Amino acid sequence: MPGPHSPADAVRPAPPDDQRRPLQGGEELHEATRSENGGGANIHQSSAGLLALAMMCLIVYASLYPFAEWRDQGISPFNFLTASLPKYWTGFDIGANIAGYMPLGFLLALLVLRSYRMRWAASTAVLVAALLSLVLEALQSYLPSRIPSNLDMALNTLGAWLGACLAWGIEKLGIVDRWSRFRARWFAHDARGALALLALWPLALLFPASVPMGLGQVFERLEAALADALIDTPFLEWLPVREIELQPLVPLAELLCVALGALIPCLLAYSVIRTVWQRAVFAMLVFLAGIAASALSAALSYGPEHAWAWMDVPVQAGLGLAVLLGALALPVRRRGAAAFTLLALAIQLTLLNQAQSSAYFAQTLQTWEQGRFIRFHGVVQWLGWLWPYAALLYVLSQAAGRQQPAPARRPIENVKSTQ
């Protein structure tokens, strides 16, 4: 009979994720304690890296939007560096250039501090952001709708410096370490992708949507863009023709889309959060963030006096249903929460992409595509379109990763070989 510490116990496989208690189980607490003691930095650097990469992509898009009518003026793209300062500028332009690069400087400095422990983390972050701004301003000289400016580059660098200084300050104060310990207690070890998506969700809601909380309504625009791209080609006839035109959502379908739109980030969070009470607190914060972002979007679109005009009866009922469903899903296991996330995404995207955007909504988008909203419009527009599909791919990738069996561990045995 093998003893209590025999090799037979060493080869016994660990229970799979779906056989453990996902909420406040012993294995989860052991993992959280181990992360607090040594794994917090690695967790944090991964989240900062994903967010920094997303921020760089958004800045590139915002700086080169609308990516049309490229041309060579026959001058050096770096002439703007020695040009005189622009004569006309506004406070909004200054604030947008600074605010656009502050998160990038913050995330880059945080990434360098937590990953490489470099002394000059803030300087490195500012240098990377300044080089990015230099390249983008130079590329703007090839776009007729954009004007490269040394003032813009200086403001971008200033914004990155402010963000890097903020990251350096909170690191010195120990706030980042406390966040790492908090993150280890609240979230699973592999939650970095979910946390990045949850951080971007309120920003995605800032783009006006035909249905509140309704992200990912792209079918109608994709169909029109594909038709424009294939015009004057024989491939245009290959496009399927709808027998019935898309119709606006009926109130009941709109109610369901609002409920699912508010519920999806909660379910996504449930798939990486450890305990029931933590889920309840986080769900409340998600609902408040979604409502605040939607109100801000309405204020930017229609004016501050209309910030709550979107809160009609179907929307109120949809939000109430989301709160009820979120409360019922609190004790669901992490894998079950991921499965419900996929189901909610599939239903909402199907309903939204079978509906037509209203003419009033199209007029709202024209307001965002003009004037001071041109940069902000390009950034949050893509977030609003792509966020649900990114969440879908993330949950599917997590499910595929969990289904792969872990490599078997062979015990170390002190066995004398016999000749």
C-alpha positions, 0 to 999 in steps of 0.5 A, spaced: 500 500 500 502 506 498 504 511 504 500 518 504 506 521 501 508 516 496 509 517 488 502 515 487 499 522 490 504 526 486 502 524 479 494 525 481 492 530 476 489 536 479 482 537 478 479 541 472 477 548 473 469 546 472 470 541 478 473 546 483 468 551 486 469 558 482 467 562 488 471 562 494 474 555 494 480 553 497 484 552 490 482 559 488 484 562 495 491 559 494 492 562 487 490 568 490 495 568 496 500 566 491 499 571 486 499 576 492 506 574 494 509 573 487 505 574 481 502 581 482 507 584 477 506 579 472 499 580 472 499 587 472 504 588 466 500 584 462 494 588 463 498 594 462 501 592 455 494 590 452 491 597 454 497 600 451 497 597 445 490 598 444 491 605 446 496 606 440 492 603 435 486 608 437 491 614 437 494 612 430 487 611 427 485 618 430 491 621 427 490 619 420 482 619 420 479 619 414 485 615 411 483 618 404 486 621 398 493 620 400 498 625 396 505 627 395 506 635 396 513 634 394 516 637 400 519 633 406 514 630 411 518 633 417 518 640 415 513 642 420 518 641 425 521 648 423 515 651 421 512 657 425 507 656 430 500 655 428 496 662 428 489 659 429 488 654 435 483 653 440 482 650 447 479 644 445 485 642 440 490 643 446 486 639 451 485 634 446 492 633 444 494 633 451 488 628 453 489 623 447 497 622 449 496 622 457 493 615 458 499 612 453 504 615 457 501 612 463 500 605 461 507 605 457 511 608 464 507 603 468 509 597 463 516 599 463 516 600 471 513 593 472 516 589 467 523 591 466 524 595 473 528 601 469 530 607 472 528 611 466 521 608 465 518 615 465 523 618 460 522 611 456 515 612 455 515 619 453 520 618 448 516 612 445 510 617 445 514 622 442 516 618 436 509 615 435 507 623 435 513 625 430 511 619 425 504 620 425 505 628 424 509 626 418 504 622 415 499 627 416 503 631 411 500 626 405 493 627 407 489 633 405 484 633 410 490 633 416 495 639 417 501 637 421 503 641 426 509 642 431 505 645 436 500 638 436 507 634 437 509 638 443 502 638 446 502 630 445 509 629 448 507 634 454 501 629 455 505 623 455 510 626 460 504 628 464 501 621 464 508 618 465 509 622 471 502 620 474 505 613 473 511 614 476 508 617 482 503 612 484 508 607 483 512 610 488 506 611 493 505 603 493 498 604 489 500 599 484 502 594 488 496 595 492 492 594 486 496 588 484 494 585 491 487 587 490 487 584 483 489 578 485 484 577 491 478 579 486 480 576 479 482 570 476 490 569 474 488 569 467 483 575 467 488 580 463 484 580 457 477 581 460 480 587 464 482 590 458 475 589 455 471 592 461 476 598 461 474 599 454 467 598 454 465 605 457 469 608 452 465 604 446 459 607 449 461 614 448 459 613 440 452 614 439 448 608 438 441 607 435 439 602 441 442 604 448 448 599 450 447 596 443 454 595 440 456 592 434 451 594 429 455 593 423 451 589 418 448 595 414 454 599 414 459 593 412 454 591 406 454 599 404 461 599 404 462 592 400 457 595 395 461 601 394 468 597 394 465 592 388 461 598 384 463 597 377 466 590 377 462 584 376 463 581 383 457 586 385 452 581 382 455 576 387 452 580 393 446 577 396 439 581 395 435 582 401 427 580 399 425 585 405 429 591 407 431 592 414 426 594 419 427 598 426 427 594 432 420 593 435 420 596 443 420 589 445 426 587 441 429 594 443 428 592 451 432 586 450 438 589 446 438 594 452 438 588 457 443 584 454 448 590 452 448 592 460 448 584 462 454 582 457 460 586 461 457 583 467 457 576 465 464 577 462 466 580 469 463 574 472 467 569 468 474 572 472 471 574 479 472 570 485 466 571 490 459 572 489 459 579 493 465 581 489 461 580 483 455 584 486 459 590 487 462 590 480 456 589 477 453 595 480 459 599 478 458 596 471 451 599 471 453 605 473 459 606 468 454 604 462 449 609 464 454 615 465 457 613 459 450 613 455 448 620 458 455 623 456 454 620 449 447 624 449 450 630 452 455 630 446 450 629 441 444 633 443 447 638 448 447 637 456 440 639 456 438 632 453 443 628 456 437 623 459 433 623 453 435 616 451 432 614 458 425 612 455 420 606 457 423 601 453 430 603 456 428 603 463 425 596 463 431 593 459 436 596 464 431 593 470 431 586 466 439 587 466 439 588 474 434 582 475 438 577 470 445 580 473 443 578 480 440 571 478 447 570 475 451 571 481 452 564 483 453 561 476 460 558 476 466 561 472 465 557 466 457 558 466 458 565 466 463 565 460 457 560 456 452 565 458 456 571 455 457 567 448 449 566 448 448 574 450 453 576 445 450 572 439 442 574 441 444 581 441 448 581 435 443 578 431 437 582 433 441 589 432 444 587 425 437 585 423 435 592 424 435 598 421 438 605 423 433 610 424 434 617 419 434 621 426 440 617 428 444 618 421 443 625 422 446 624 429 452 621 426 453 627 421 454 631 427 460 627 430 463 626 423 464 634 423 468 639 426 471 638 433 468 631 434 472 628 428 478 625 432 474 623 437 469 620 433 474 616 429 476 612 436 470 611 439 466 609 433 471 603 432 470 601 439 463 601 439 463 597 432 468 592 434 468 591 442 462 585 442 466 581 437 473 582 441 469 580 447 466 574 443 473 572 440 476 573 447 471 568 451 472 563 445 479 563 446 479 562 453 474 556 452 479 553 447 485 554 452 481 551 458 479 545 454 487 543 452 489 538 457 495 540 461 501 536 460 502 531 465 507 531 470 512 526 472 514 525 479 521 525 481 523 518 484 529 516 487 529 509 484 535 505 484 536 502 477 537 494 476 542 491 472 
